[in-house]
Amino acid sequence: MSAEIESFVHALSDYVRMALPAGADADYCKEAVQILDARNGLFRSVGVHATDEEHDIYTLRSLCRLDEETFDFVPDEGRIRSVARNYF
């Protein structure tokens, strides 16, 4: 994978990790993130919103997976890599 993609995956994973409410169940999290500039890792919260790929908006829960050891929702790097294909 290219360095740009890895940088994007790392940046969006960090953003999602920080944006998820602590101890909250991602299934009930309705918050979304908009990718403003994928190459520079710029994102913004858009509040409660459905996924709208046309406008680069993704719900936090759609970018997460359940960690089998801790049962916490964590960023799903595989899903984020698939989102990266839209930009790189």
C-alpha positions in Angstrom: 0.0 0.0 0.0 1.1 3.5 -0.6 2.3 5.8 2.1 -0.6 8.2 1.3 -3.2 5.4 2.0 -1.5 4.3 5.2 -1.4 7.9 6.4 -5.1 8.3 5.6 -6.0 5.1 7.4 -4.0 6.1 10.4 -5.5 9.6 10.5 -9.1 8.5 10.1 -8.7 5.7 12.6 -7.4 8.2 15.2 -10.2 10.6 14.4 -12.9 7.9 14.8 -11.3 6.6 18.0 -11.4 10.0 19.6 -14.9 10.8 18.3 -16.5 7.7 19.7 -18.1 8.5 23.0 -16.2 6.7 25.8 -17.9 3.5 26.8 -20.7 4.0 24.3 -22.1 1.3 22.1 -21.2 2.3 18.5 -24.5 0.8 17.4 -26.3 3.6 19.1 -23.9 6.3 18.0 -25.5 8.3 15.2 -22.7 10.8 14.8 -20.9 11.1 11.4 -17.7 12.4 10.0 -17.1 14.2 6.7 -13.8 13.7 4.9 -12.8 17.2 3.8 -9.3 16.5 2.4 -8.2 12.9 2.3 -4.6 13.7 1.3 -4.1 16.0 4.2 -6.2 14.0 6.7 -8.8 16.7 7.3 -12.1 15.6 8.8 -15.0 17.3 10.5 -17.9 16.1 12.6 -21.3 16.7 11.0 -23.4 15.6 13.9 -26.2 13.1 13.5 -26.2 12.1 9.9 -26.6 9.0 7.7 -23.8 7.8 5.5 -23.7 9.7 2.3 -20.7 8.7 0.2 -21.5 11.2 -2.5 -20.8 14.0 0.0 -17.9 12.0 1.8 -19.9 11.5 5.0 -19.7 8.3 7.0 -21.3 7.3 10.3 -18.8 6.5 13.0 -20.4 3.1 13.5 -19.9 2.2 9.8 -16.2 2.8 10.3 -16.0 0.5 13.4 -15.9 -3.2 14.3 -16.4 -5.0 17.6 -13.1 -6.0 19.3 -13.5 -9.6 20.2 -11.3 -9.4 23.3 -12.6 -6.2 24.9 -16.1 -6.1 23.3 -15.4 -2.4 22.6 -16.1 -0.8 19.2 -12.8 0.2 17.6 -12.0 1.7 14.2 -12.1 -1.0 11.4 -8.9 -0.4 9.4 -10.2 -2.8 6.7 -13.3 -0.7 6.2 -11.3 2.5 6.3 -8.9 1.1 3.6 -12.0 0.5 1.4 -13.1 4.1 1.9 -9.5 5.2 0.9 -10.0 3.6 -2.5 -12.4 6.5 -3.2 -9.6 9.0 -2.9 -6.4 7.3 -3.9 
